Amino acid sequence: MRAALVAVACACTPPPAAPAIANPGAGIAIALYDAGPGSAPYAVIDDRRWVEVTGGALELSRIDPGASLASLVIEPLAGGALAVGACSRERIPRDPGVRRAASAPDPERYLPELRCAVTAAPGRHLVRVLYVSTTLGYRAEHAIAVDRADRASVTSRFAIGTPAWHERADVTVFDGIPGGARAPRELARGPIELDGSTAVIAAAPRDAAARLRRVYAGAIHPTGVAATDPQWGRDSVPEVWLWLELDGIELVPGVVHAHLALPGEPARDISVAHLERDRGHTRVPLWIDPELRGTRQRSSDLAEAAGSSEHFVITVVNTGSSPREVWVEEQLRPRRCTIEHASPPLAVIGDLARVRLAIAPLAIAHVTFTASYE
């Protein structure tokens, strides 16, 4: 009987009420998106603040001057119903004494105050002000420490020029943009002060598999010359570069500060402003090897018609007293291609043909091949 009474009592107990979902309090969250060169970086600003509504109008300060009003969303979070009508702001006049190129017009700039018509009870309201800005962004810097030939430690920092809002914000930095070719990947997050200075947030240090590789990629591909142009890749340079290659880490474009302290070699520090990246890989050019020199000769009957070809003779000279391993790389045209008469045999990865050469001291190595295009 006691067991039955307990069962009835439990069955009659009402289920616990679902916890109320609280709106987030006042605060600013900023998401910074950048897909690298050729993309248009932007920021999404989520500003939750208490405002005072008087006389059917709402005045908002600290709106970024580069904000797009077309992206503006204002929604109530607490304080009662609030409906927002038309919003307006004043444009900052351009300086008539500053000459600008027609190809690079100045973006529109506005005062940081916004006035909106509202229907709401007078008093304080908590609202979310959400919009997109093209004036906020980040700059990346990477510190890479290599103390053995196969491992590297990488620390990335992101500098953000802040508006003088005298507020605190939670910032998240992304590589890539929503809907772009590169899906957004979170790089770092953290709180910063919006005080008009440059704030810095850092990602956690990471370890990566590393390789030091000497590469001769002598072809020059000038900007503005299409890969279908017979002049593309006509000229070349003799320098053989030492590259640092990292596996499992894809760094965003930025300045790289590399420290190399390899056993048996003097420590070296170098800063470079260029890196190459692919899905999960990064390459950083460190310095030119003074004991290696390359030459590249190309003969071509290239045309838009099918059946054209290019013949290459590439030579690398080792003038030093130690053997050297050199990778020869040639960027192929983005057309259907067959490699013929290659000596030594080449590997083709995408549009890149490459081969590894072992060159004795005071010796010369040659690479010859023909690229036949359909």
JONORGI-V933296 format. One record per pair of residues at least 4 apart in sequence whose C-alpha atoms are under 6 Angstrom apart, sorted by sequence separation. I is the first residue (numbers start at 0). J is the second residue. If there is no record, write none. Layout:
# JONORGI-V933296
i->I j->J
i->I j->J
This chain:
# JONORGI-V933296
i->34 j->38
i->276 j->280
i->347 j->351
i->52 j->57
i->226 j->231
i->276 j->281
i->302 j->307
i->347 j->352
i->75 j->81
i->145 j->151
i->175 j->181
i->260 j->266
i->275 j->281
i->301 j->307
i->346 j->352
i->33 j->40
i->144 j->151
i->175 j->182
i->176 j->183
i->259 j->266
i->275 j->282
i->300 j->307
i->301 j->308
i->346 j->353
i->32 j->40
i->144 j->152
i->175 j->183
i->259 j->267
i->274 j->282
i->300 j->308
i->345 j->353
i->32 j->41
i->143 j->152
i->174 j->183
i->258 j->267
i->274 j->283
i->345 j->354
i->143 j->153
i->173 j->183
i->174 j->184
i->258 j->268
i->299 j->309
i->31 j->42
i->142 j->153
i->173 j->184
i->220 j->231
i->257 j->268
i->298 j->309
i->30 j->42
i->142 j->154
i->173 j->185
i->220 j->232
i->257 j->269
i->298 j->310
i->30 j->43
i->141 j->154
i->173 j->186
i->219 j->232
i->256 j->269
i->297 j->310
i->29 j->43
i->141 j->155
i->172 j->186
i->218 j->232
i->256 j->270
i->297 j->311
i->29 j->44
i->140 j->155
i->172 j->187
i->187 j->202
i->219 j->234
i->255 j->270
i->296 j->311
i->140 j->156
i->171 j->187
i->219 j->235
i->255 j->271
i->296 j->312
i->28 j->45
i->91 j->108
i->139 j->156
i->171 j->188
i->218 j->235
i->254 j->271
i->295 j->312
i->27 j->45
i->90 j->108
i->91 j->109
i->139 j->157
i->170 j->188
i->217 j->235
i->254 j->272
i->295 j->313
i->27 j->46
i->90 j->109
i->138 j->157
i->170 j->189
i->217 j->236
i->294 j->313
i->331 j->350
i->89 j->109
i->137 j->157
i->138 j->158
i->169 j->189
i->294 j->314
i->330 j->350
i->331 j->351
i->26 j->47
i->89 j->110
i->137 j->158
i->169 j->190
i->293 j->314
i->330 j->351
i->25 j->47
i->137 j->159
i->168 j->190
i->293 j->315
i->329 j->351
i->25 j->48
i->168 j->191
i->292 j->315
i->329 j->352
i->167 j->191
i->215 j->239
i->292 j->316
i->328 j->352
i->342 j->366
i->88 j->113
i->167 j->192
i->214 j->239
i->291 j->316
i->328 j->353
i->342 j->367
i->87 j->113
i->167 j->193
i->214 j->240
i->291 j->317
i->327 j->353
i->341 j->367
i->87 j->114
i->166 j->193
i->213 j->240
i->249 j->276
i->290 j->317
i->327 j->354
i->341 j->368
i->86 j->114
i->165 j->193
i->213 j->241
i->290 j->318
i->326 j->354
i->340 j->368
i->86 j->115
i->164 j->193
i->165 j->194
i->212 j->241
i->290 j->319
i->326 j->355
i->339 j->368
i->85 j->115
i->163 j->193
i->164 j->194
i->212 j->242
i->249 j->279
i->325 j->355
i->339 j->369
i->85 j->116
i->162 j->193
i->163 j->194
i->211 j->242
i->248 j->279
i->249 j->280
i->325 j->356
i->338 j->369
i->84 j->116
i->161 j->193
i->163 j->195
i->211 j->243
i->247 j->279
i->248 j->280
i->249 j->281
i->324 j->356
i->338 j->370
i->84 j->117
i->162 j->195
i->210 j->243
i->247 j->280
i->324 j->357
i->337 j->370
i->83 j->117
i->161 j->195
i->210 j->244
i->246 j->280
i->337 j->371
i->82 j->117
i->161 j->196
i->209 j->244
i->245 j->280
i->323 j->358
i->336 j->371
i->82 j->118
i->161 j->197
i->209 j->245
i->245 j->281
i->322 j->358
i->336 j->372
i->81 j->118
i->160 j->197
i->208 j->245
i->244 j->281
i->322 j->359
i->335 j->372
i->81 j->119
i->159 j->197
i->208 j->246
i->244 j->282
i->322 j->360
i->335 j->373
i->159 j->198
i->243 j->282
i->321 j->360
i->158 j->198
i->243 j->283
i->320 j->360
i->158 j->199
i->242 j->283
i->319 j->360
i->157 j->199
i->242 j->284
i->65 j->108
i->157 j->200
i->242 j->285
i->317 j->360
i->318 j->361
i->64 j->108
i->156 j->200
i->241 j->285
i->317 j->361
i->64 j->109
i->156 j->201
i->241 j->286
i->317 j->362
i->64 j->110
i->78 j->124
i->155 j->201
i->240 j->286
i->64 j->111
i->77 j->124
i->155 j->202
i->240 j->287
i->316 j->363
i->63 j->111
i->77 j->125
i->239 j->287
i->240 j->288
i->315 j->363
i->62 j->111
i->76 j->125
i->239 j->288
i->315 j->364
i->61 j->111
i->76 j->126
i->154 j->204
i->314 j->364
i->60 j->111
i->75 j->126
i->153 j->204
i->314 j->365
i->60 j->112
i->74 j->126
i->153 j->205
i->313 j->365
i->59 j->112
i->74 j->127
i->152 j->205
i->313 j->366
i->59 j->113
i->73 j->127
i->152 j->206
i->238 j->292
i->312 j->366
i->58 j->113
i->73 j->128
i->151 j->206
i->237 j->292
i->312 j->367
i->58 j->114
i->72 j->128
i->151 j->207
i->237 j->293
i->311 j->367
i->57 j->114
i->72 j->129
i->150 j->207
i->237 j->294
i->311 j->368
i->57 j->115
i->71 j->129
i->150 j->208
i->151 j->209
i->56 j->115
i->71 j->130
i->149 j->208
i->150 j->209
i->310 j->369
i->56 j->116
i->70 j->130
i->149 j->209
i->309 j->369
i->56 j->117
i->70 j->131
i->149 j->210
i->309 j->370
i->55 j->117
i->308 j->370
i->55 j->118
i->308 j->371
i->67 j->131
i->308 j->372
i->66 j->131
i->307 j->372
i->66 j->132
i->306 j->372
i->65 j->132
i->306 j->373
i->53 j->121
i->65 j->133
i->305 j->373
i->52 j->121
i->65 j->134
i->52 j->122
i->51 j->122
i->51 j->123
i->50 j->123
i->50 j->124
i->49 j->124
i->49 j->125
i->48 j->125
i->48 j->126
i->47 j->126
i->47 j->127
i->46 j->127
i->46 j->128
i->45 j->128
i->45 j->129
i->44 j->129
i->44 j->130
i->43 j->130
i->43 j->131
i->42 j->131
i->42 j->132
i->41 j->132
i->41 j->133
i->42 j->135
i->226 j->332
i->214 j->325
i->213 j->325
i->214 j->326
i->215 j->327
i->216 j->328
i->140 j->253
i->144 j->257
i->214 j->327
i->139 j->253
i->140 j->254
i->141 j->255
i->142 j->256
i->143 j->257
i->144 j->258
i->145 j->259
i->146 j->260
i->147 j->261
i->140 j->255
i->142 j->257
i->146 j->261
i->28 j->168
i->30 j->170
i->34 j->174
i->27 j->168
i->28 j->169
i->29 j->170
i->30 j->171
i->31 j->172
i->32 j->173
i->33 j->174
i->34 j->175
i->28 j->170
i->31 j->173
i->33 j->175
i->32 j->175
i->32 j->176
